Amino acid sequence: MIFSRALRTAVAFLIPFALSAQEAPPKLLCNPAAGQETLRISGARQVYPGFAEFTKITGSVRLKFIITRDGTVRNISVLWGHPLLVQAAIDAVRTWRYAPTLLDGKPVEVLSAVSVDFYPGVRSSTTRLLPFREAVAKHPDDPQHHLALGRALLYETGDVSDAVAEFNEALKLKPGLPEAHYAIAGAVEEKCDFTSAGAEYRKGLELEPKNQMAHRNLARSLEETGLCDQALAEYAEAMRIGPQDALLHYSIGRCLLEKKDADGAVPELREALKREKDFPAANYALGQALEQKGDLKEALQHYYIATKGAKDNPAYAASYNRLREQLQK
């Protein structure tokens, strides 16, 4: 039961947060974790969950979030991590406060990422990286050991440059290794370089064209660069390969919504909610689509459900309150 609840929490926070159709998305600086820790001025430490300690689960949880103009944290999403550790990581990061980031003398919002560690008795990332470094030293011509070290560097320290160097070494040792291209793509995404990420996903897909997750990840990178038509083509290919799930239907619906195609978005978002009822982002996006179509009462219902399911997302509450006030006039 505990595992199931933690897993649902992890899935819920993997879903990107959307802004209302009436709000312009904030202009964000992309500032990965390496430079952000020095700006943190307060916040609670993570608490190792008792049930995870009982099962001897350790690891790191990688979170992405927005540092607001006043230094608070919002829109936390999970990049990776064990489901039993995710909620404890989120609970800690919610309390963090940063010194505001200034651009031309004015505070701006910053997109950041950080690894939250759960290693009782082992605090140093250097210590945790040691077995990976030793494996590479012992087997320098094995690409899998370079991949493992690269992932560990990214996972433990957020060091994108060193991680990419290890992934490239794996490719040098074994050209045509799809997982190395995917690993590079995931690494450069942390620096918000979605164009380079897309190129790496394409290289991997040339080697294994039926990798559904790679098509989905490529589609997401294309979305981030504003190429919704190309993203939809990749999502369609992912649908063809199968299997289909709530997140895939949501992603298609969200992309159609970006194109102002509310008629196309609504059935995709309804299908997402049919497959996963506890899906705040899908409820919110469906509310947006229905509002665009003029179905204001049903849109309000979905905004309300989204607000209850993701209480720390101010955009959801703002849309609900705005439309409620509009209908009350």
C-alpha positions in Angstrom: 0.0 0.0 0.0 2.8 2.4 0.9 4.7 1.6 -2.3 1.5 2.1 -4.4 0.8 5.5 -2.8 4.4 6.6 -3.3 4.4 5.4 -6.9 1.2 7.4 -7.6 2.9 10.5 -6.1 5.9 10.0 -8.4 3.8 9.7 -11.5 1.7 12.7 -10.6 4.8 14.9 -10.3 6.3 13.7 -13.5 3.5 15.5 -15.4 4.6 19.0 -16.5 2.7 21.9 -15.1 0.7 24.0 -17.6 -0.2 27.7 -17.6 -3.7 28.9 -18.4 -4.5 29.9 -21.9 -5.1 33.5 -20.7 -1.6 33.8 -19.2 1.7 34.2 -21.1 4.3 31.6 -20.0 7.0 33.1 -17.9 10.4 33.8 -19.5 12.7 31.5 -17.6 16.5 31.4 -17.4 17.8 27.9 -17.5 20.2 27.4 -14.6 21.0 23.8 -13.8 21.8 22.7 -10.2 25.6 23.1 -10.3 25.3 26.9 -9.8 22.1 27.0 -7.8 23.2 25.4 -4.5 25.3 28.5 -3.6 22.2 30.7 -4.0 20.1 28.7 -1.6 19.6 30.6 1.6 17.3 28.4 3.7 15.2 25.3 3.7 14.8 21.9 5.4 17.0 18.9 4.8 15.5 15.8 3.3 14.2 13.2 5.8 15.0 9.6 5.0 11.6 7.8 4.9 11.2 5.1 7.5 9.7 2.6 5.1 12.6 3.2 2.7 15.1 2.7 5.5 13.3 -0.6 6.5 13.6 -1.9 2.9 17.2 -0.5 2.7 16.5 1.6 -0.4 19.0 4.3 -1.1 19.6 6.7 -4.0 19.0 10.2 -5.3 15.9 11.9 -6.6 16.4 14.4 -9.4 13.9 17.3 -9.3 13.3 20.2 -11.7 11.6 23.3 -10.4 11.1 27.0 -10.9 12.8 29.5 -8.6 10.4 32.4 -8.5 11.3 36.1 -8.4 11.1 36.2 -4.6 13.2 33.0 -4.2 10.5 30.5 -3.4 10.1 27.2 -5.3 7.2 26.2 -7.4 6.2 23.7 -10.1 8.3 20.8 -8.9 8.5 17.9 -11.2 10.5 14.6 -11.0 13.2 13.8 -13.6 14.1 10.5 -12.0 14.4 8.7 -8.7 13.0 5.8 -6.7 9.2 6.1 -6.1 9.6 5.5 -2.4 12.0 8.5 -2.1 10.2 10.9 -4.3 7.8 12.4 -1.8 10.4 13.0 0.8 12.5 14.9 -1.7 9.6 17.0 -2.8 8.7 17.8 0.8 12.2 19.1 1.4 12.6 21.1 -1.8 9.2 22.8 -1.2 10.7 24.5 1.8 13.8 25.8 0.1 14.4 29.5 -0.4 16.9 31.1 -2.8 18.4 34.5 -3.2 16.5 36.1 -6.1 18.3 35.9 -9.5 18.8 39.3 -11.1 18.9 40.0 -14.8 19.7 43.6 -15.8 19.0 44.5 -12.1 15.5 42.9 -12.1 14.5 39.6 -10.5 13.6 36.8 -12.9 12.3 33.3 -12.6 14.9 30.5 -13.1 14.4 26.9 -14.2 16.6 24.8 -12.0 17.3 21.1 -11.2 18.9 19.4 -8.2 19.6 15.9 -6.9 18.3 15.1 -3.4 20.3 12.4 -1.8 19.2 9.5 0.4 22.3 7.7 1.5 22.3 7.2 5.3 25.9 7.2 6.6 27.4 8.0 3.2 27.3 11.8 2.6 30.0 12.3 0.0 29.2 12.1 -3.7 32.9 11.4 -4.2 32.5 8.2 -2.2 29.4 7.1 -4.1 31.2 7.7 -7.4 34.2 5.7 -6.4 33.0 2.2 -7.5 32.0 3.6 -11.0 35.4 5.3 -11.4 37.2 2.1 -10.3 35.2 0.0 -12.8 36.3 2.4 -15.6 39.9 2.2 -14.5 39.8 -1.6 -14.5 37.9 -1.9 -17.8 38.7 1.2 -19.8 37.6 -0.3 -23.1 34.1 -1.3 -21.9 31.6 1.2 -23.1 29.0 0.1 -20.5 31.3 1.2 -17.7 31.7 4.6 -19.2 27.9 4.9 -19.6 27.4 3.9 -16.0 30.0 6.4 -14.8 28.4 9.1 -16.9 24.9 8.4 -15.5 26.3 8.4 -12.0 28.0 11.8 -12.5 24.7 13.2 -13.8 22.7 11.5 -11.1 25.0 12.4 -8.2 26.5 15.8 -9.1 24.5 17.1 -12.0 27.8 17.6 -13.9 26.6 17.6 -17.5 30.0 18.2 -19.1 31.8 15.3 -17.4 28.8 13.1 -18.0 28.7 13.8 -21.7 32.4 13.2 -21.9 31.9 9.7 -20.6 28.9 9.1 -22.9 31.1 10.2 -25.9 33.8 7.9 -24.8 31.3 5.0 -24.8 30.4 6.0 -28.4 34.1 6.2 -29.3 34.6 2.6 -28.1 31.4 1.4 -29.6 30.0 3.6 -32.4 26.3 3.1 -33.1 25.4 2.6 -29.4 21.8 4.0 -29.2 21.7 4.2 -25.4 24.8 6.5 -25.5 22.9 8.9 -27.8 19.9 8.8 -25.5 22.1 9.5 -22.5 23.7 12.5 -24.2 20.2 13.8 -25.1 19.0 13.5 -21.5 22.2 15.2 -20.2 22.0 18.2 -22.5 18.3 18.6 -21.8 19.3 19.5 -18.2 21.0 22.6 -19.8 17.8 23.3 -21.7 19.6 22.6 -25.0 16.6 20.9 -26.6 17.9 21.3 -30.1 21.0 19.2 -29.4 18.9 16.8 -27.4 16.6 16.3 -30.4 19.5 15.6 -32.7 20.8 12.9 -30.3 17.4 11.2 -30.0 17.3 11.1 -33.8 20.7 9.5 -34.0 19.5 6.8 -31.6 16.3 6.3 -33.5 18.2 5.8 -36.7 19.8 2.8 -35.0 16.6 1.4 -33.4 13.5 3.1 -35.0 11.0 1.1 -32.9 12.1 2.5 -29.6 8.8 4.1 -28.4 10.3 6.0 -25.4 12.9 7.6 -27.7 10.1 8.8 -30.0 8.3 10.2 -27.0 11.4 12.0 -25.7 12.1 13.4 -29.1 8.6 14.7 -29.3 9.0 16.4 -26.0 12.2 18.1 -27.1 10.5 19.3 -30.3 7.7 20.7 -28.2 10.2 22.6 -26.1 11.6 24.3 -29.3 8.1 25.1 -30.5 7.9 22.5 -33.3 4.5 21.1 -32.4 3.8 19.6 -35.9 7.0 17.6 -35.8 6.3 16.6 -32.2 2.8 15.3 -33.1 4.4 13.2 -35.9 6.7 11.6 -33.3 3.8 11.1 -30.8 1.9 9.4 -33.6 4.8 7.1 -34.3 4.9 6.3 -30.6 1.2 5.5 -30.6 1.7 3.2 -33.6 4.5 1.3 -31.9 2.5 1.0 -28.6 1.7 0.6 -25.8 -0.5 3.6 -25.2 -0.9 5.2 -21.8 -2.4 8.2 -20.1 0.7 10.3 -20.4 1.0 9.7 -24.2 -2.6 10.8 -24.8 -2.1 13.8 -22.5 1.1 14.8 -24.4 -0.8 14.7 -27.7 -3.7 16.7 -26.3 -1.3 19.3 -24.8 0.4 19.6 -28.2 -2.9 20.1 -30.0 -3.9 22.6 -27.4 -0.7 24.6 -28.2 -1.8 24.6 -31.8 -5.2 26.0 -30.7 -6.9 22.8 -31.9 -9.3 22.4 -29.0 -11.5 20.0 -31.0 -8.6 17.6 -31.5 -7.3 18.1 -27.9 -10.5 17.3 -26.0 -10.8 13.6 -27.0 -7.1 12.9 -26.3 -7.3 14.5 -22.9 -10.5 12.6 -22.1 -8.8 9.4 -23.1 -5.9 10.3 -20.8 -8.3 10.8 -17.9 -10.1 7.6 -18.7 -6.8 5.8 -18.3 -5.7 7.7 -15.2 -8.3 9.6 -13.2 -5.8 11.1 -10.8 -4.0 13.3 -13.4 -4.2 17.1 -12.4 -2.3 18.3 -15.5 -4.7 16.5 -17.8 -7.7 17.9 -16.0 -6.3 21.3 -16.3 -5.5 21.0 -20.0 -9.0 19.6 -20.6 -10.3 22.7 -18.8 -8.3 24.9 -21.1 -9.6 23.1 -24.2 -13.2 23.2 -23.1 -12.9 26.9 -22.3 -11.6 27.5 -25.8 -14.7 25.7 -27.1 -17.0 27.7 -24.9 -18.0 24.8 -22.6 -17.4 27.0 -19.5 -19.2 25.0 -16.8 -17.5 21.8 -17.6 -14.2 23.6 -18.0 -14.7 25.0 -14.4 -15.2 21.5 -13.1 -11.9 20.3 -14.6 -10.1 23.3 -13.3 -11.5 22.5 -9.8 -10.3 18.9 -10.0 -6.9 20.0 -11.1 -6.6 22.5 -8.3 -7.5 19.9 -5.7 -5.0 17.4 -7.2 -2.0 19.9 -7.3 -2.5 22.4 -4.5 1.0 23.9 -5.0 0.3 25.0 -8.6 -0.9 28.6 -8.5 -1.8 28.6 -12.2 -4.5 26.0 -11.6 -6.1 27.9 -8.8 -5.9 31.2 -10.7 -7.7 29.7 -13.7 -10.4 28.2 -11.5 -11.0 31.5 -9.6 -11.0 33.6 -12.8 -13.5 31.4 -14.5 -15.7 31.0 -11.4 -15.9 34.8 -11.1 -16.7 35.1 -14.8 -19.6 32.7 -14.5 -20.9 34.3 -11.3 -21.3 37.7 -13.1 
